[in-house]
């Protein structure tokens, strides 16, 4: 088990907004899970909790053996265990594509030569080695998202968290991005957790978790699993 959440609560604005209202959830190592729900349901807050980008008001959340509710090393945890892929790729515009990918490596004690070689290998994996030395604003939206995937893998994470990773892409590019994420899940046993509003994306997962009003109302819909689509 790589994720274990018990009675997790999170609110904002002095308790006026209840983002998470008693979440209980387990996720197995190597599982591919999609999280669905309407805007404001709490799904992105849940993803932020899993990635140690926010801390709960109460309850427990353990990810890859780390107690995120009480840990004093959240920065180190994020740097070594989690790969993030967001809808807006969050690339730094004034450094090259290769340098963007190298950023997560600075905590790993690698030499500049080792970082460059690893970044180029990751770019090769996503089919963009020839773009290594250009600035992100010279790339298409789909290419930037592929760079974001390469960057997410720079720290060899055990978990990839993706928040609407295809939300701003056309269908052809979306398919390529999803295929690359699923290949990582299948061939490297990476645990893949995707937040999405797209039911076609959700159907690709091993299991779909539905969130509404800060609560999990379904943790594994067989109708979705049995109607999985192929990429």
C-alpha positions in Angstrom: 0.0 0.0 0.0 1.5 3.3 -1.1 -1.3 5.7 0.1 -3.3 5.4 3.3 -5.7 8.2 4.3 -7.8 8.2 7.5 -10.5 10.7 8.5 -8.8 13.6 6.5 -10.3 17.0 6.9 -9.3 20.3 5.3 -11.2 23.7 5.3 -10.4 27.2 4.3 -11.5 30.7 5.3 -11.7 29.8 9.0 -13.8 26.7 8.4 -16.3 28.3 6.1 -15.2 26.2 3.1 -15.0 22.5 3.8 -12.7 21.2 1.0 -12.3 17.7 2.5 -14.8 16.3 4.9 -13.6 13.0 6.4 -11.7 11.3 3.5 -10.7 7.6 3.9 -8.8 6.1 1.0 -6.1 3.5 0.3 -4.1 3.1 -3.0 -1.9 0.2 -3.8 1.7 0.6 -5.1 1.7 0.5 -8.9 -2.0 1.3 -9.2 -3.5 3.7 -11.8 -6.3 5.7 -10.2 -8.4 8.5 -11.6 -10.2 11.0 -9.4 -13.3 12.6 -10.7 -15.9 15.1 -9.5 -17.4 18.5 -10.3 -15.5 21.8 -9.8 -15.2 22.5 -6.1 -15.7 18.9 -5.1 -12.3 18.7 -3.4 -10.5 16.5 -5.9 -7.6 19.0 -6.5 -7.3 19.6 -2.8 -7.0 15.9 -2.3 -4.3 15.7 -4.9 -2.4 18.6 -3.3 -2.6 16.7 0.0 -1.1 13.6 -1.7 1.7 15.7 -3.0 2.5 17.5 0.3 1.5 20.8 -1.3 -0.9 21.4 1.6 -1.4 20.0 5.1 -4.7 18.7 6.6 -6.5 20.2 9.5 -6.9 16.8 11.1 -6.7 13.1 10.2 -3.8 11.1 8.9 -2.2 10.8 5.4 0.7 8.5 4.7 2.3 8.4 1.3 5.2 6.2 0.4 5.8 5.6 4.0 5.9 9.3 5.0 3.4 10.7 7.5 2.5 13.9 5.7 0.4 15.3 8.5 3.3 15.5 10.9 6.5 15.3 8.8 9.1 18.0 9.1 10.7 17.0 5.8 8.0 17.7 3.3 10.3 19.6 0.9 12.6 16.5 0.8 9.6 14.2 0.3 8.3 16.2 -2.7 11.8 16.3 -4.2 12.5 12.6 -3.9 9.1 10.7 -4.1 6.6 12.7 -6.2 6.4 13.8 -9.8 3.9 16.5 -10.6 2.2 17.1 -14.0 -0.2 20.0 -14.1 -2.7 21.3 -16.7 -0.6 24.4 -16.9 2.9 22.9 -17.3 4.6 25.5 -15.1 7.8 25.6 -17.1 10.2 28.4 -16.3 10.2 30.6 -19.4 13.7 32.1 -19.3 15.7 28.9 -19.1 16.0 26.2 -21.7 13.9 23.0 -21.9 16.8 20.9 -20.7 17.5 23.2 -17.8 13.8 23.0 -16.8 14.1 19.3 -16.6 17.3 19.5 -14.5 15.6 21.5 -11.7 14.4 18.5 -9.6 17.9 17.0 -9.9 19.6 19.6 -7.8 18.6 17.9 -4.6 20.2 14.6 -5.7 23.9 15.5 -5.5 24.5 15.0 -9.2 27.2 16.7 -11.2 26.3 19.1 -14.0 27.3 16.5 -16.5 25.2 13.8 -14.9 22.2 16.1 -14.8 22.6 17.1 -18.5 22.9 13.4 -19.6 19.8 12.4 -17.6 17.8 15.4 -18.9 18.7 14.5 -22.5 17.7 10.9 -21.9 14.3 12.0 -20.5 13.8 14.3 -23.5 14.6 11.4 -25.8 12.0 9.3 -24.0 9.3 11.8 -24.8 10.5 12.5 -28.3 11.9 16.0 -27.8 15.7 15.6 -27.6 16.0 18.0 -30.5 14.3 20.7 -28.4 16.7 20.6 -25.5 18.3 24.0 -26.0 15.4 26.1 -26.9 13.1 28.1 -24.6 9.7 26.7 -23.6 7.8 29.5 -25.4 9.0 28.1 -28.7 7.1 24.8 -28.1 3.6 23.9 -28.8 1.2 23.2 -25.9 1.6 19.5 -26.3 5.3 19.7 -26.5 5.4 21.7 -23.2 3.3 19.1 -21.5 5.7 16.4 -22.7 8.5 18.4 -21.2 6.5 18.6 -18.0 6.3 14.8 -18.0 10.1 14.5 -18.5 10.6 16.9 -15.6 8.2 14.9 -13.4 10.4 11.9 -13.9 13.7 13.6 -13.2 13.7 12.5 -9.5 12.7 8.9 -10.3 9.4 9.2 -8.4 7.4 6.4 -7.1 4.2 8.4 -7.6 3.1 10.7 -10.4 0.3 13.1 -9.6 -1.4 14.7 -12.6 -4.0 17.4 -12.3 -6.0 17.7 -15.6 -2.9 17.0 -17.6 -4.8 17.1 -20.9 -7.3 19.7 -20.1 -5.9 22.3 -22.5 -4.9 20.0 -25.3 -6.5 18.8 -28.5 -7.6 15.2 -28.7 -4.7 13.9 -30.7 -2.1 15.5 -28.4 -4.1 14.4 -25.3 -4.0 10.8 -26.5 -0.2 11.0 -26.8 0.3 12.5 -23.4 -2.0 9.9 -21.8 -0.2 7.1 -23.6 3.2 8.3 -22.2 1.8 8.5 -18.7 0.3 5.0 -18.9 3.5 3.6 -20.4 5.3 4.8 -17.3 2.7 3.2 -15.1 2.8 -0.1 -16.9 6.6 -0.5 -17.6 8.1 1.2 -14.5 5.4 0.3 -11.9 4.9 4.0 -11.2 1.7 4.7 -9.2 -0.3 7.1 -11.3 -3.0 9.3 -9.9 -4.9 11.6 -12.3 -7.5 14.2 -11.4 -9.8 14.7 -14.4 -13.2 15.9 -15.5 -13.0 13.9 -18.7 -14.8 10.5 -18.4 -12.8 9.1 -21.3 -9.6 9.7 -19.4 -11.2 8.3 -16.2 -12.1 5.1 -17.9 -8.5 4.4 -18.7 -7.7 3.9 -15.0 -7.6 0.7 -13.0 -10.0 2.3 -10.5 -12.0 5.5 -10.4 -12.6 7.5 -7.3 -15.5 10.0 -7.3 -15.4 13.0 -4.9 -18.4 15.2 -4.1 -18.6 18.0 -1.5 -15.3 16.9 0.1 -16.3 13.2 0.5 -15.6 10.1 -1.5 -18.9 8.8 -2.8 -17.4 5.9 -4.8 -14.0 4.3 -4.6 -14.1 1.9 -7.5 -17.0 2.0 -10.0 -17.1 -1.4 -11.8 -19.1 0.1 -14.7 -16.2 2.4 -15.5 -13.6 -0.3 -15.1 -15.5 -2.7 -17.4 -15.8 -0.1 -20.1 -12.2 1.0 -20.3 -11.2 2.3 -23.7 -7.9 1.8 -25.5 -5.5 4.5 -26.6 
